[in-house]
Amino acid sequence: MADSRCVFSNHVTAIDEQACHSACGKEHSGCDGSRKVSGMLYGASVLLFGGIGLLVAFVVELKLGDKK
């Protein structure tokens, strides 16, 4: 049985879902899924490093506040 997914080699790096589908001629969820994962990873890293930055700033303020 033939695979119904896109076999276009650059479908993950397509700018948008429409470009992917026009490149391979088939509709599937591969293009949209990779964008969701990359968006989720970006959001998670922003929240993680933002939280770490807030904690570091809080500790620095506590240390500087004790000296004054």
Secondary structure by P-SEA (a helix, b strand, c coil): ccccccccccccccccaaaaaaacccccaaaaaaaaaaaaaaaaaaaaaaaaaaaaaaaaaaaaaaac
